[in-house]
Amino acid sequence: MRSPSRWLVTLTAALLLGWCGVAAAQALRFVALGDMPYGPPDKSYPPYRALIERVNALQPAFTVHVGDIKAGSTLCSDEEFAAQLEHFGRYAGAVIYTPGDNEWTDCHRANNGAYDPLERLAALRQRFYTPGRSLGSKPLPVENQSALMPAFATYVENQRWWAGDVLFVTVHVVGSNNNFETRDPRAVAEYFERDRANAAWLRAAFELAQARNAAAMVIAMQADPFDNQTPPETFGTASGFRTVIGETLVPLAARWGKPVLLIHGDSHRLVLDQPFVLQKKPVLNLTRLQVPGAADVRAVEVGVDPASSEPWTIRVVGLRP
């Protein structure tokens, strides 16, 4: 077991106070959340809407929703999509959204309405993404992979934008092993195509960060790449995260050397750690933040100060269930 760094030792005590690090004079503040709302509208919408109001009161630079805009046991209907699009419109600022598995890969389930997952993915892209701008009441400009890389013209959901000298990137990586379902040829074909797009998008992000001398990078996706398992040093051949995480993100982050924060959801509990390893050495500049979700209807306010020895500070927003 690796010995925790001083930063990780101080994390637990700091979280007890609500903040990790010093809250004053943050260079940048944004909010991250995901895996909500979950459940029937009469039960899940009121707490989610109350959380949106809490987020609005914070006036963050923007909010990142890391996917799963519905539970895995509710319909993948057009009406559900419309309701969640309306929720994004309740945010007073900009919202950047990356898809989760519940809104498309799992839609074949009978209790989801027995939809075609690829049709639902196409519907998501059409409804939730406008090239060049985010969601929210005050959209911000974004760049889309679909516009910048003709070979990946479908992937409007892969976005990037700048906040000061920090580069933000979304990659479409979802739970359920990233849809690497070997029993379904259509799912496998979709996975390999999207996996190539994601890897290319990450490589382009690090090239851009290097060229423009970015101070830090934040990457957002839906899936928990460890799926509550002990973090592996390498991802096996059956892992849907082998290429995008093990062979792309981790070595690129280690080579770049500057602070990188990976934000994801999927497992519904708050985690802030440095679990990634390359060649049996911890990659200490690569931190991951797993946001709460499902019954834990809380968000995370993230402060960014690349000049600090502890560049990422967090505060949990909302009421503990």
Secondary structure, 3 states (H helix, E strand, C coil): CCCCCHHHHHHHHHHHCCECCCCCCCCEEEEEECCCCCCCHHHHHHHHHHHHHHHHHHCCCCEEECCCCCCCCCCCCHHHHHHHHHHHHCCCCEEEECCCHHHCCCCCCHHHCCCCHHHHHHHHHHHHCECCECEECCCCECEEHHHHCHHHCCCCCCEEEEECCEEEEECCCCHHHHCCCCCCHHHHHHHHHHHHHHHHHHHHHHHHHHHCCCCEEEEECCCCCCCCCCCCCCCCCCCCCHHHHHHHHHHHHHHHCCCEEEEECCCCCCEEECCCEECCEECCCEEEEECCCCCCCCEEEEEECCCCCCCEEEEEECCCC
